[in-house]
Protein backbone atom coordinates (compact mmCIF):
# COMPACT_ATOMS: atom_id res chain seq x y z
CA UNK A 1 0.00 0.00 0.00
CA UNK A 2 1.41 3.41 -0.96
CA UNK A 3 1.81 6.35 1.42
CA UNK A 4 -1.02 8.19 -0.34
CA UNK A 5 -3.36 5.22 0.12
CA UNK A 6 -2.48 5.07 3.82
CA UNK A 7 -3.28 8.77 4.20
CA UNK A 8 -6.65 8.37 2.49
CA UNK A 9 -7.47 5.40 4.72
CA UNK A 10 -6.65 7.44 7.81
CA UNK A 11 -8.97 10.23 6.67
CA UNK A 12 -11.79 7.74 6.06
CA UNK A 13 -11.41 6.25 9.53
CA UNK A 14 -11.46 9.72 11.08
CA UNK A 15 -14.53 10.65 9.10
CA UNK A 16 -16.57 7.75 10.51
CA UNK A 17 -16.10 8.82 14.13
CA UNK A 18 -16.44 12.58 14.21
CA UNK A 19 -20.08 13.43 13.67
CA UNK A 20 -21.73 12.45 16.94
CA UNK A 21 -21.45 15.29 19.46
CA UNK A 22 -19.41 14.13 22.43
CA UNK A 23 -20.68 15.59 25.68
CA UNK A 24 -18.23 17.75 27.58
CA UNK A 25 -15.51 17.85 24.91
CA UNK A 26 -14.61 20.94 22.87
CA UNK A 27 -15.09 20.59 19.11
CA UNK A 28 -11.74 21.19 17.42
CA UNK A 29 -11.34 21.51 13.65
CA UNK A 30 -7.92 20.75 12.19
CA UNK A 31 -7.19 22.61 8.97
CA UNK A 32 -4.74 21.77 6.19
CA UNK A 33 -1.15 22.71 7.00
CA UNK A 34 0.57 25.49 5.10
CA UNK A 35 3.83 24.61 3.34
CA UNK A 36 6.52 26.16 1.15
CA UNK A 37 6.08 25.50 -2.56
CA UNK A 38 9.13 23.23 -2.63
CA UNK A 39 7.85 20.87 0.07
CA UNK A 40 6.01 17.73 -1.04
CA UNK A 41 2.31 17.96 -0.12
CA UNK A 42 2.19 14.21 0.56
CA UNK A 43 4.84 14.51 3.26
CA UNK A 44 3.03 17.46 4.84
CA UNK A 45 -0.15 15.40 4.94
CA UNK A 46 1.80 12.54 6.55
CA UNK A 47 2.83 15.00 9.29
CA UNK A 48 -0.74 16.26 9.68
CA UNK A 49 -2.08 12.75 10.02
CA UNK A 50 0.42 12.00 12.79
CA UNK A 51 -0.85 15.12 14.56
CA UNK A 52 -4.42 13.88 14.10
CA UNK A 53 -3.53 10.47 15.52
CA UNK A 54 -1.81 12.01 18.52
CA UNK A 55 -4.75 14.28 19.32
CA UNK A 56 -7.27 11.46 18.94
CA UNK A 57 -5.32 9.26 21.33
CA UNK A 58 -5.61 11.87 24.09
CA UNK A 59 -9.41 11.41 23.94
CA UNK A 60 -9.60 14.98 25.23
CA UNK A 61 -11.34 16.79 22.36
CA UNK A 62 -13.77 16.04 19.56
CA UNK A 63 -11.53 16.37 16.51
CA UNK A 64 -12.92 17.15 13.05
CA UNK A 65 -10.76 16.99 9.93
CA UNK A 66 -11.65 19.70 7.39
CA UNK A 67 -11.01 17.11 4.67
CA UNK A 68 -14.30 15.47 5.71
CA UNK A 69 -16.31 18.70 5.40
CA UNK A 70 -17.63 19.44 1.92
CA UNK A 71 -18.48 23.02 2.95
CA UNK A 72 -14.77 23.85 3.32
CA UNK A 73 -12.35 24.33 0.47
CA UNK A 74 -10.06 21.52 -0.57
CA UNK A 75 -6.35 22.00 0.11
CA UNK A 76 -5.73 23.05 -3.49
CA UNK A 77 -8.56 25.60 -3.42
CA UNK A 78 -7.44 26.92 -0.05
CA UNK A 79 -3.87 27.46 -1.24
CA UNK A 80 -5.10 29.41 -4.27
CA UNK A 81 -7.16 31.66 -1.98
CA UNK A 82 -4.46 32.30 0.62
CA UNK A 83 -3.51 35.65 -0.91
CA UNK A 84 -7.09 36.90 -0.84
CA UNK A 85 -7.89 39.51 1.79
CA UNK A 86 -9.89 38.13 4.68
CA UNK A 87 -9.54 34.50 3.58
CA UNK A 88 -8.43 33.31 7.01
CA UNK A 89 -11.18 35.28 8.72
CA UNK A 90 -13.84 33.89 6.40
CA UNK A 91 -12.55 30.36 6.86
CA UNK A 92 -12.58 30.72 10.65
CA UNK A 93 -16.16 32.02 10.48
CA UNK A 94 -17.19 29.04 8.33
CA UNK A 95 -15.74 26.55 10.81
CA UNK A 96 -17.43 28.35 13.68
CA UNK A 97 -20.73 28.08 11.82
CA UNK A 98 -20.13 24.34 11.44
CA UNK A 99 -19.72 24.05 15.22
CA UNK A 100 -16.01 24.52 15.87
CA UNK A 101 -14.98 25.77 19.30
CA UNK A 102 -11.31 25.80 18.35
CA UNK A 103 -9.30 25.57 15.13
CA UNK A 104 -5.87 24.00 14.69
CA UNK A 105 -3.60 25.30 11.95
CA UNK A 106 -0.12 24.16 11.07
CA UNK A 107 2.75 25.78 9.23
CA UNK A 108 5.60 23.65 7.87
CA UNK A 109 8.90 25.53 7.64
CA UNK A 110 11.02 22.74 6.16
CA UNK A 111 11.00 19.00 5.52
CA UNK A 112 14.08 17.19 4.29
CA UNK A 113 16.67 14.51 4.86
CA UNK A 114 20.41 14.09 5.04
CA UNK A 115 22.25 11.29 3.27
CA UNK A 116 24.68 9.26 5.37
CA UNK A 117 27.12 6.51 4.45
CA UNK A 118 28.63 4.21 7.09
CA UNK A 119 32.07 2.56 7.12
CA UNK A 120 30.77 -0.36 5.10
CA UNK A 121 29.33 1.88 2.39
CA UNK A 122 25.73 1.40 3.46
CA UNK A 123 23.58 4.43 2.65
CA UNK A 124 20.83 5.71 4.93
CA UNK A 125 18.97 8.96 5.45
CA UNK A 126 18.21 11.12 8.49
CA UNK A 127 14.89 12.95 8.48
CA UNK A 128 14.34 16.56 9.48
CA UNK A 129 10.98 18.28 10.08
CA UNK A 130 10.50 21.86 11.31
CA UNK A 131 6.96 23.08 11.84
CA UNK A 132 4.64 25.02 14.12
CA UNK A 133 1.07 24.72 15.32
CA UNK A 134 -1.56 27.21 16.42
CA UNK A 135 -4.83 26.67 18.27
CA UNK A 136 -7.34 29.46 17.69
CA UNK A 137 -10.50 30.26 19.64
CA UNK A 138 -13.18 30.13 16.93
CA UNK A 139 -15.56 32.46 18.78
CA UNK A 140 -13.09 35.32 19.09
CA UNK A 141 -10.46 34.51 16.48
CA UNK A 142 -7.79 34.95 19.14
CA UNK A 143 -4.76 32.72 19.57
CA UNK A 144 -5.05 30.26 22.45
CA UNK A 145 -1.80 28.35 21.99
CA UNK A 146 1.17 28.34 19.65
CA UNK A 147 4.21 26.09 19.66
CA UNK A 148 7.12 25.36 17.33
CA UNK A 149 8.82 22.00 16.82
CA UNK A 150 12.19 21.08 15.37
CA UNK A 151 12.76 17.38 14.83
CA UNK A 152 16.25 17.05 13.43
CA UNK A 153 19.64 15.83 14.59
CA UNK A 154 19.18 13.41 17.49
CA UNK A 155 15.38 13.73 17.23
CA UNK A 156 15.37 12.92 13.53
CA UNK A 157 14.65 9.32 12.53
CA UNK A 158 16.55 7.20 10.02
CA UNK A 159 15.36 5.33 6.98
CA UNK A 160 16.62 3.57 3.89
CA UNK A 161 15.07 6.26 1.66
CA UNK A 162 14.54 10.00 2.16
CA UNK A 163 10.77 9.54 2.30
CA UNK A 164 11.01 6.70 4.83
CA UNK A 165 13.25 8.79 7.09
CA UNK A 166 10.92 11.81 6.92
CA UNK A 167 7.75 9.82 7.61
CA UNK A 168 9.45 8.13 10.58
CA UNK A 169 10.53 11.54 11.90
CA UNK A 170 6.90 12.69 11.70
CA UNK A 171 6.14 10.18 14.48
CA UNK A 172 7.56 12.70 16.93
CA UNK A 173 4.65 15.01 16.11
CA UNK A 174 2.21 12.36 17.30
CA UNK A 175 3.88 12.19 20.71
CA UNK A 176 4.13 15.99 20.95
CA UNK A 177 0.34 16.25 20.95
CA UNK A 178 -0.05 14.61 24.36
CA UNK A 179 1.58 17.53 26.19
CA UNK A 180 0.13 20.18 23.86
CA UNK A 181 -3.47 19.07 24.37
CA UNK A 182 -2.95 18.52 28.10
CA UNK A 183 -1.62 22.07 28.47
CA UNK A 184 -4.22 23.67 26.20
CA UNK A 185 -7.32 21.80 27.35
CA UNK A 186 -6.83 20.94 31.03
CA UNK A 187 -9.64 18.96 32.66
CA UNK A 188 -11.32 20.49 35.69
CA UNK A 189 -13.63 18.76 38.12
CA UNK A 190 -14.55 18.31 41.77
CA UNK A 191 -13.72 15.91 44.58
CA UNK A 192 -17.12 14.42 45.40
CA UNK A 193 -16.33 12.43 48.51
CA UNK A 194 -13.78 10.50 50.52
CA UNK A 195 -13.45 6.88 49.47
CA UNK A 196 -10.89 5.61 52.02
CA UNK A 197 -8.62 7.10 54.67
CA UNK A 198 -5.62 5.84 56.61
CA UNK A 199 -3.92 7.27 59.73
CA UNK A 200 -5.57 10.65 59.51
CA UNK A 201 -4.99 11.06 55.78
CA UNK A 202 -7.24 10.71 52.76
CA UNK A 203 -6.05 7.62 50.89
CA UNK A 204 -8.49 7.61 47.96
CA UNK A 205 -11.26 9.95 46.81
CA UNK A 206 -13.95 9.94 44.14
CA UNK A 207 -14.00 12.76 41.56
CA UNK A 208 -16.72 13.77 39.09
CA UNK A 209 -14.66 12.99 35.99
CA UNK A 210 -14.49 9.80 33.95
CA UNK A 211 -14.38 8.43 30.43
CA UNK A 212 -16.61 11.24 29.19
CA UNK A 213 -13.70 13.62 29.68
CA UNK A 214 -11.08 11.20 28.44
CA UNK A 215 -9.77 10.25 31.88
CA UNK A 216 -7.49 7.20 31.85
CA UNK A 217 -5.77 5.27 34.61
CA UNK A 218 -2.66 7.10 35.73
CA UNK A 219 -3.96 10.59 34.88
CA UNK A 220 -2.50 13.15 37.29
CA UNK A 221 -4.42 15.95 39.00
CA UNK A 222 -3.57 18.87 41.25
CA UNK A 223 -6.03 19.47 44.11
CA UNK A 224 -7.05 23.02 44.99
CA UNK A 225 -9.05 24.27 47.96
CA UNK A 226 -11.52 26.91 46.79
CA UNK A 227 -12.37 29.63 49.29
CA UNK A 228 -14.02 33.04 49.37
CA UNK A 229 -11.42 35.53 50.61
CA UNK A 230 -12.81 39.03 51.16
CA UNK A 231 -15.35 38.55 48.41
CA UNK A 232 -12.94 37.05 45.90
CA UNK A 233 -12.77 33.36 45.00
CA UNK A 234 -9.24 31.99 45.43
CA UNK A 235 -7.72 28.57 44.85
CA UNK A 236 -4.95 27.19 47.04
CA UNK A 237 -3.02 24.08 46.02
CA UNK A 238 -3.20 21.47 48.77
CA UNK A 239 -2.49 18.09 47.16
CA UNK A 240 -2.22 15.77 44.19
CA UNK A 241 -4.17 12.79 42.85
CA UNK A 242 -3.58 9.90 40.47
CA UNK A 243 -6.50 8.21 38.67
CA UNK A 244 -6.68 4.66 39.99
CA UNK A 245 -9.96 3.19 38.72
CA UNK A 246 -12.39 4.61 36.17
CA UNK A 247 -15.86 3.81 37.48
CA UNK A 248 -18.09 5.40 34.83
CA UNK A 249 -18.32 8.25 32.33
CA UNK A 250 -18.46 10.72 35.25
CA UNK A 251 -16.77 9.00 38.18
CA UNK A 252 -13.17 7.98 38.96
CA UNK A 253 -11.44 6.72 42.09
CA UNK A 254 -8.15 8.55 42.63
CA UNK A 255 -5.24 7.79 44.92
CA UNK A 256 -4.20 10.79 47.02
CA UNK A 257 -0.51 10.96 46.22
CA UNK A 258 0.19 14.20 48.08
CA UNK A 259 -1.53 16.27 50.80
CA UNK A 260 -3.64 13.51 52.31
CA UNK A 261 -4.08 15.29 55.63
CA UNK A 262 -5.18 18.58 54.03
CA UNK A 263 -7.57 16.80 51.67
CA UNK A 264 -9.16 14.85 54.53
CA UNK A 265 -9.53 18.01 56.65
CA UNK A 266 -11.17 19.91 53.79
CA UNK A 267 -13.62 17.10 53.07
CA UNK A 268 -14.52 16.77 56.76
CA UNK A 269 -15.21 20.51 56.80
CA UNK A 270 -17.33 20.18 53.62
CA UNK A 271 -15.08 22.56 51.73
CA UNK A 272 -14.97 22.68 47.93
CA UNK A 273 -12.03 20.85 46.36
CA UNK A 274 -11.25 21.41 42.68
CA UNK A 275 -9.06 19.05 40.63
CA UNK A 276 -7.22 20.14 37.49
CA UNK A 277 -5.35 17.75 35.22
CA UNK A 278 -1.60 18.00 34.87
CA UNK A 279 1.11 16.22 32.94
CA UNK A 280 2.60 13.04 34.34
CA UNK A 281 6.06 13.82 35.70
CA UNK A 282 8.96 11.80 34.30
CA UNK A 283 12.38 10.77 35.50
CA UNK A 284 13.82 13.50 33.26
CA UNK A 285 11.63 16.08 35.04
CA UNK A 286 13.17 14.95 38.32
CA UNK A 287 16.68 15.37 36.94
CA UNK A 288 15.75 18.87 35.78
CA UNK A 289 14.48 19.71 39.24
CA UNK A 290 10.76 19.97 38.40
CA UNK A 291 9.79 17.84 41.40
C-alpha positions, 0 to 999 in steps of 0.5 A: 500500500502506498503512502497516499493510500495510507493517508486516504485510509486514515482520513476515512477512519477519522470521518466515521467517528467525528459526527456524533457530538461528544458531551463535555468535549470541545469541538476542534477543527484541524485545517490543512497545513501550510507549506513552502512550494518546494515541500512535497504535499504528501509529506506534509499530509503525513505529518498532519495525520500523525498530529491527528492520531496524537490528538485522537489518542488523548481522547480529550477533544472532539476532533474534526478533519476539514477534509471530511467537510464538503463546505470547506475548500479543498487544500488546493482551493485553499492554497489558491485563496491564501492571498485573498484579503480576509480568507483566514477570517472567512474560513474561521467564520465558516468553521465556527458556523459548522460548530467549531470551538477551536481551530488548529492550523499548522505551518511547515517551515522545512522538511528534508533529509540528510544522506549518510554513508557508514564505514561499510558503504551502506547508505541511509537517510536522516529525516528533518521536520521543522513546523509550528502549530496554532490553536485558535478560539473560533468564537473570538479569532484569538490565539489560544496556543502556539508552539514550534517544533524542530525534529532534526539531529538526534530527534530525527529518525533514520530510513533507507530512503529520504521519504522513509526517514521523513515519515518516521521523523513525523512520528515525533509530532504524534507524541508531541500532541499529548503535552500540547493538548494537556496544556491547552485543554486541562480537565477540571472537576470536583472531589465528590467524597472521601473513598478511604482514609488511613492514619488521619490522611485521605487515601483515595477519593472519588472525583466527578470525571471519567471516560466522558472527559477522556480520563485514563488510569494514571492521569495526574491531578492537582487538588485546589481548595476553593475559598471566598477571601474578602469577596474574591474566590481563590484557589490554594493548592493542597495536594495531588491525585492519580486516577486509579480506577475509572468507574463510569463516564463521570466517576473515577477513584483517585489515589491521594498521592500528596496532601492527604491530611489537608484533603481529609480536613477539607472534606470533613469541613465540607469545603470545595475541592477542585481538581485540574489535570496536569502532565505526568512527571517523568524521571527527566523532570526529576533530573531537571528539578521539576519535582 
